[in-house]
Amino acid sequence: MKNKVVKMKTRTKTFLILWILAIISTILILPYIFNVQAEALKKISLPLLILIAISQGAVTFGIAAFFGLILAEKIGFKLPLLTSWIEHKKIKYKGILLLSIILGLIVGIIIFVLDKFVFQQSITLNMSVPLWQGFLACFYGGIAEEILMRLFLMSLFVFIILKIFRRKEKNSLIIWISIILVAILFGLGHLPITSAVVSITPIVILRAVVLNGIGGIVFGWLYWKKGLESAIISHFVTDIFIQIIIPLFLR
């Protein structure tokens, strides 16, 4: 009974922290969105846009965090750093932090190289977005997108596949199927913002799926092996590399 109460308190605190961070990251990305999609949004008043964005984010990420945590607990995915901090346990973060940063940088480099020399798009470099807006947008990618895509969707897909095949324990195949499916959705989810910069063509769709899918696969693997915090850190580092470091040196 005592363990159940402790778990419930930990889950509640974890939910509130993730939800608040997601809402904050939703607010932080607004300057970036208003800049990139200025033409499409110009007919709506700014206060109304802000209210809609924050309300939508609060509902979406509230649902994603709430059910994501329940699903993650059921199938054995972890949030080790946040859980240890909430429960006042010793936090072993060095290994997680180093691996997350290294993989985040590698993903960023791969995305840049493929975008520049294979797809020859360089959409990020062609976007006239101030660096401070790109920096703020990185928090949304790292926090909000990982809550939605990894904590909720990846956990949900693993749970559904387990139910379909009537299995009690997840295995590598089930997890990899879920990682890849979510990575594809993750890539397709970037098309709306891309459409504000270039016309959507088959090559642009392929680019979105491949480039973002690479990140999605790595972040999914980190969520599986190291926990959600690792995926968040790695995603944030990748976005910093793409949104800040590359434009800083090549624009």
C-alpha positions as a Markdown table, in Angstrom:
| # | Residue | x | y | z |
|---|---|---|---|---|
| 1 | Met | 0.0 | 0.0 | 0.0 |
| 2 | Lys | 2.8 | 2.4 | 1.0 |
| 3 | Asn | 4.6 | 1.7 | -2.3 |
| 4 | Lys | 1.5 | 2.4 | -4.3 |
| 5 | Val | 1.1 | 5.8 | -2.6 |
| 6 | Val | 4.8 | 6.6 | -3.2 |
| 7 | Lys | 4.4 | 5.7 | -6.9 |
| 8 | Met | 1.3 | 7.7 | -7.2 |
| 9 | Lys | 2.9 | 10.8 | -5.7 |
| 10 | Thr | 6.0 | 10.4 | -7.9 |
| 11 | Arg | 3.8 | 10.0 | -11.0 |
| 12 | Thr | 1.8 | 13.1 | -10.0 |
| 13 | Lys | 4.8 | 15.2 | -9.5 |
| 14 | Thr | 6.4 | 13.9 | -12.7 |
| 15 | Phe | 3.3 | 14.7 | -14.6 |
| 16 | Leu | 3.1 | 18.3 | -13.2 |
| 17 | Ile | 6.8 | 18.9 | -14.0 |
| 18 | Leu | 6.5 | 17.6 | -17.6 |
| 19 | Trp | 3.2 | 19.4 | -18.2 |
| 20 | Ile | 4.5 | 22.8 | -16.9 |
| 21 | Leu | 7.7 | 22.4 | -18.9 |
| 22 | Ala | 5.7 | 21.5 | -22.1 |
| 23 | Ile | 3.5 | 24.6 | -21.6 |
| 24 | Ile | 6.6 | 26.8 | -21.1 |
| 25 | Ser | 8.2 | 25.4 | -24.2 |
| 26 | Thr | 5.0 | 26.0 | -26.1 |
| 27 | Ile | 5.2 | 29.7 | -25.1 |
| 28 | Leu | 8.9 | 29.9 | -26.0 |
| 29 | Ile | 8.4 | 28.6 | -29.6 |
| 30 | Leu | 5.7 | 31.2 | -30.4 |
| 31 | Pro | 8.1 | 33.9 | -31.7 |
| 32 | Tyr | 9.6 | 31.3 | -34.1 |
| 33 | Ile | 6.2 | 30.2 | -35.3 |
| 34 | Phe | 4.9 | 33.7 | -35.7 |
| 35 | Asn | 7.9 | 34.6 | -37.8 |
| 36 | Val | 8.0 | 31.5 | -40.0 |
| 37 | Gln | 4.2 | 31.4 | -40.5 |
| 38 | Ala | 3.6 | 35.2 | -40.5 |
| 39 | Glu | 1.8 | 35.1 | -43.8 |
| 40 | Ala | -0.6 | 32.4 | -42.9 |
| 41 | Leu | -1.3 | 33.9 | -39.4 |
| 42 | Lys | -1.6 | 37.5 | -40.3 |
| 43 | Lys | -5.5 | 37.5 | -40.4 |
| 44 | Ile | -5.7 | 36.4 | -36.7 |
| 45 | Ser | -5.1 | 38.8 | -33.9 |
| 46 | Leu | -1.9 | 38.2 | -31.9 |
| 47 | Pro | -3.6 | 37.9 | -28.5 |
| 48 | Leu | -6.0 | 35.3 | -29.9 |
| 49 | Leu | -3.2 | 33.4 | -31.5 |
| 50 | Ile | -1.3 | 33.2 | -28.3 |
| 51 | Leu | -4.3 | 32.1 | -26.3 |
| 52 | Ile | -5.1 | 29.4 | -28.9 |
| 53 | Ala | -1.5 | 28.1 | -29.0 |
| 54 | Ile | -1.1 | 28.0 | -25.2 |
| 55 | Ser | -4.6 | 26.4 | -24.7 |
| 56 | Gln | -4.0 | 23.8 | -27.4 |
| 57 | Gly | -0.5 | 23.0 | -26.0 |
| 58 | Ala | -1.8 | 22.7 | -22.4 |
| 59 | Val | -4.5 | 20.2 | -23.5 |
| 60 | Thr | -2.3 | 18.2 | -25.9 |
| 61 | Phe | 0.7 | 17.8 | -23.7 |
| 62 | Gly | -1.4 | 17.4 | -20.6 |
| 63 | Ile | -3.0 | 14.4 | -22.2 |
| 64 | Ala | 0.3 | 13.1 | -23.6 |
| 65 | Ala | 2.1 | 13.4 | -20.3 |
| 66 | Phe | -0.7 | 11.9 | -18.3 |
| 67 | Phe | -1.3 | 8.8 | -20.4 |
| 68 | Gly | 2.3 | 8.6 | -21.4 |
| 69 | Leu | 3.4 | 8.1 | -17.8 |
| 70 | Ile | 0.8 | 5.5 | -17.2 |
| 71 | Leu | 1.8 | 3.6 | -20.3 |
| 72 | Ala | 5.5 | 3.9 | -19.7 |
| 73 | Glu | 5.0 | 2.5 | -16.2 |
| 74 | Lys | 3.0 | -0.5 | -17.5 |
| 75 | Ile | 5.6 | -1.5 | -20.2 |
| 76 | Gly | 8.7 | -0.6 | -18.2 |
| 77 | Phe | 10.0 | 2.6 | -19.8 |
| 78 | Lys | 11.7 | 5.0 | -17.3 |
| 79 | Leu | 12.4 | 8.6 | -16.4 |
| 80 | Pro | 15.4 | 7.8 | -14.1 |
| 81 | Leu | 16.8 | 11.3 | -13.6 |
| 82 | Leu | 13.4 | 13.0 | -12.8 |
| 83 | Thr | 12.3 | 10.0 | -10.7 |
| 84 | Ser | 15.5 | 10.0 | -8.6 |
| 85 | Trp | 15.3 | 13.8 | -8.1 |
| 86 | Ile | 11.6 | 13.6 | -7.0 |
| 87 | Glu | 12.3 | 10.7 | -4.6 |
| 88 | His | 15.5 | 12.3 | -3.2 |
| 89 | Lys | 17.7 | 9.5 | -4.4 |
| 90 | Lys | 21.3 | 9.8 | -5.7 |
| 91 | Ile | 21.2 | 10.8 | -9.4 |
| 92 | Lys | 23.6 | 9.0 | -11.7 |
| 93 | Tyr | 23.5 | 11.5 | -14.6 |
| 94 | Lys | 27.1 | 11.6 | -16.0 |
| 95 | Gly | 26.8 | 8.6 | -18.3 |
| 96 | Ile | 23.4 | 9.6 | -19.5 |
| 97 | Leu | 24.4 | 13.2 | -20.1 |
| 98 | Leu | 27.5 | 12.4 | -22.0 |
| 99 | Leu | 25.9 | 9.8 | -24.3 |
| 100 | Ser | 22.9 | 12.0 | -25.0 |
| 101 | Ile | 25.1 | 15.0 | -25.9 |
| 102 | Ile | 27.4 | 12.9 | -28.2 |
| 103 | Leu | 24.5 | 11.3 | -30.0 |
| 104 | Gly | 22.7 | 14.6 | -30.3 |
| 105 | Leu | 25.7 | 16.1 | -32.0 |
| 106 | Ile | 26.1 | 13.1 | -34.3 |
| 107 | Val | 22.5 | 13.3 | -35.4 |
| 108 | Gly | 22.8 | 17.0 | -36.0 |
| 109 | Ile | 25.9 | 16.5 | -38.2 |
| 110 | Ile | 24.3 | 13.7 | -40.2 |
| 111 | Ile | 21.1 | 15.7 | -40.8 |
| 112 | Phe | 23.2 | 18.7 | -41.9 |
| 113 | Val | 25.4 | 16.6 | -44.3 |
| 114 | Leu | 22.4 | 14.8 | -45.8 |
| 115 | Asp | 20.4 | 18.0 | -46.1 |
| 116 | Lys | 23.2 | 19.9 | -47.7 |
| 117 | Phe | 24.8 | 17.3 | -50.0 |
| 118 | Val | 22.0 | 14.8 | -50.7 |
| 119 | Phe | 18.7 | 16.6 | -50.6 |
| 120 | Gln | 20.4 | 20.0 | -51.4 |
| 121 | Gln | 17.7 | 21.9 | -49.5 |
| 122 | Ser | 19.3 | 23.6 | -46.5 |
| 123 | Ile | 15.9 | 24.8 | -45.5 |
| 124 | Thr | 17.0 | 25.9 | -42.0 |
| 125 | Leu | 19.7 | 28.1 | -43.5 |
| 126 | Asn | 17.2 | 29.7 | -45.9 |
| 127 | Met | 14.9 | 30.6 | -43.1 |
| 128 | Ser | 15.2 | 34.2 | -42.0 |
| 129 | Val | 14.8 | 33.5 | -38.3 |
| 130 | Pro | 16.8 | 35.3 | -35.7 |
| 131 | Leu | 19.1 | 33.0 | -33.7 |
| 132 | Trp | 17.3 | 33.9 | -30.4 |
| 133 | Gln | 14.1 | 32.6 | -31.9 |
| 134 | Gly | 15.8 | 29.4 | -33.0 |
| 135 | Phe | 17.3 | 29.0 | -29.6 |
| 136 | Leu | 13.9 | 29.3 | -27.9 |
| 137 | Ala | 12.4 | 26.9 | -30.4 |
| 138 | Cys | 14.9 | 24.2 | -29.3 |
| 139 | Phe | 13.2 | 23.9 | -26.0 |
| 140 | Tyr | 9.9 | 22.9 | -27.7 |
| 141 | Gly | 11.7 | 20.3 | -29.8 |
| 142 | Gly | 13.5 | 18.8 | -26.8 |
| 143 | Ile | 10.7 | 18.9 | -24.3 |
| 144 | Ala | 7.3 | 19.0 | -25.9 |
| 145 | Glu | 8.0 | 16.9 | -28.9 |
| 146 | Glu | 9.7 | 14.2 | -26.8 |
| 147 | Ile | 6.7 | 14.1 | -24.4 |
| 148 | Leu | 4.4 | 13.6 | -27.3 |
| 149 | Met | 6.4 | 11.4 | -29.6 |
| 150 | Arg | 8.4 | 9.2 | -27.2 |
| 151 | Leu | 6.7 | 9.2 | -23.8 |
| 152 | Phe | 3.2 | 9.0 | -25.3 |
| 153 | Leu | 3.2 | 7.7 | -28.8 |
| 154 | Met | 6.1 | 5.3 | -28.6 |
| 155 | Ser | 4.8 | 3.9 | -25.3 |
| 156 | Leu | 1.3 | 3.7 | -26.8 |
| 157 | Phe | 2.5 | 1.8 | -29.9 |
| 158 | Val | 4.5 | -0.7 | -27.8 |
| 159 | Phe | 1.4 | -1.2 | -25.5 |
| 160 | Ile | -0.9 | -1.7 | -28.5 |
| 161 | Ile | 1.4 | -4.2 | -30.2 |
| 162 | Leu | 1.7 | -6.2 | -27.0 |
| 163 | Lys | -2.1 | -6.3 | -26.8 |
| 164 | Ile | -2.5 | -7.3 | -30.4 |
| 165 | Phe | -0.1 | -10.2 | -30.1 |
| 166 | Arg | -1.2 | -11.0 | -26.6 |
| 167 | Arg | 2.3 | -10.7 | -25.1 |
| 168 | Lys | 3.0 | -9.8 | -21.6 |
| 169 | Glu | 6.6 | -8.6 | -22.1 |
| 170 | Lys | 8.0 | -6.3 | -24.7 |
| 171 | Asn | 11.0 | -7.5 | -26.8 |
| 172 | Ser | 13.4 | -5.7 | -29.1 |
| 173 | Leu | 11.4 | -6.3 | -32.3 |
| 174 | Ile | 8.3 | -4.8 | -30.8 |
| 175 | Ile | 10.2 | -1.8 | -29.5 |
| 176 | Trp | 12.0 | -1.3 | -32.9 |
| 177 | Ile | 8.7 | -1.4 | -34.8 |
| 178 | Ser | 7.4 | 1.3 | -32.4 |
| 179 | Ile | 10.5 | 3.4 | -32.7 |
| 180 | Ile | 10.4 | 3.4 | -36.5 |
| 181 | Leu | 6.7 | 4.1 | -36.7 |
| 182 | Val | 7.0 | 7.0 | -34.4 |
| 183 | Ala | 10.1 | 8.2 | -36.3 |
| 184 | Ile | 8.1 | 8.3 | -39.5 |
| 185 | Leu | 5.3 | 10.2 | -37.8 |
| 186 | Phe | 7.9 | 12.5 | -36.3 |
| 187 | Gly | 9.2 | 13.3 | -39.8 |
| 188 | Leu | 5.8 | 13.9 | -41.3 |
| 189 | Gly | 4.9 | 16.1 | -38.3 |
| 190 | His | 7.5 | 18.7 | -39.5 |
| 191 | Leu | 5.9 | 19.2 | -42.9 |
| 192 | Pro | 3.5 | 22.0 | -41.8 |
| 193 | Ile | 6.4 | 24.2 | -40.7 |
| 194 | Thr | 8.4 | 23.2 | -43.8 |
| 195 | Ser | 5.5 | 24.2 | -46.0 |
| 196 | Ala | 5.8 | 27.8 | -44.8 |
| 197 | Val | 9.3 | 27.9 | -46.4 |
| 198 | Val | 9.1 | 25.7 | -49.5 |
| 199 | Ser | 6.4 | 24.0 | -51.5 |
| 200 | Ile | 5.6 | 20.4 | -50.5 |
| 201 | Thr | 6.9 | 18.0 | -53.1 |
| 202 | Pro | 7.6 | 14.3 | -52.9 |
| 203 | Ile | 11.3 | 15.0 | -52.4 |
| 204 | Val | 10.5 | 17.5 | -49.5 |
| 205 | Ile | 8.3 | 14.8 | -47.9 |
| 206 | Leu | 11.1 | 12.2 | -48.3 |
| 207 | Arg | 13.5 | 14.7 | -46.8 |
| 208 | Ala | 11.3 | 15.3 | -43.8 |
| 209 | Val | 10.9 | 11.6 | -43.1 |
| 210 | Val | 14.5 | 10.7 | -43.6 |
| 211 | Leu | 16.2 | 13.6 | -41.8 |
| 212 | Asn | 13.8 | 13.8 | -38.9 |
| 213 | Gly | 13.4 | 10.0 | -38.9 |
| 214 | Ile | 17.1 | 9.7 | -38.2 |
| 215 | Gly | 16.7 | 11.8 | -35.1 |
| 216 | Gly | 13.5 | 10.0 | -34.2 |
| 217 | Ile | 15.2 | 6.6 | -34.3 |
| 218 | Val | 18.1 | 7.8 | -32.1 |
| 219 | Phe | 15.8 | 9.6 | -29.6 |
| 220 | Gly | 13.6 | 6.5 | -29.5 |
| 221 | Trp | 16.5 | 4.2 | -28.7 |
| 222 | Leu | 17.7 | 6.6 | -26.0 |
| 223 | Tyr | 14.2 | 6.6 | -24.5 |
| 224 | Trp | 14.2 | 2.8 | -24.5 |
| 225 | Lys | 17.7 | 2.3 | -23.1 |
| 226 | Lys | 18.4 | 5.4 | -21.0 |
| 227 | Gly | 15.0 | 7.1 | -20.3 |
| 228 | Leu | 13.0 | 10.0 | -21.5 |
| 229 | Glu | 15.4 | 12.6 | -20.1 |
| 230 | Ser | 18.2 | 11.2 | -22.3 |
| 231 | Ala | 15.9 | 11.6 | -25.4 |
| 232 | Ile | 15.1 | 15.2 | -24.3 |
| 233 | Ile | 18.7 | 16.2 | -23.9 |
| 234 | Ser | 19.8 | 14.6 | -27.2 |
| 235 | His | 17.0 | 16.2 | -29.1 |
| 236 | Phe | 17.8 | 19.6 | -27.6 |
| 237 | Val | 21.5 | 19.2 | -28.5 |
| 238 | Thr | 20.5 | 18.3 | -32.1 |
| 239 | Asp | 18.3 | 21.3 | -32.4 |
| 240 | Ile | 20.9 | 23.6 | -31.0 |
| 241 | Phe | 23.4 | 22.3 | -33.6 |
| 242 | Ile | 20.9 | 22.8 | -36.4 |
| 243 | Gln | 19.2 | 26.0 | -35.3 |
| 244 | Ile | 22.2 | 27.8 | -33.8 |
| 245 | Ile | 25.6 | 26.4 | -34.5 |
| 246 | Ile | 25.2 | 25.8 | -38.2 |
| 247 | Pro | 23.5 | 29.1 | -39.0 |
| 248 | Leu | 26.0 | 31.0 | -36.8 |
| 249 | Phe | 28.9 | 29.8 | -39.0 |
| 250 | Leu | 27.3 | 29.4 | -42.4 |
| 251 | Arg | 24.7 | 32.2 | -42.8 |
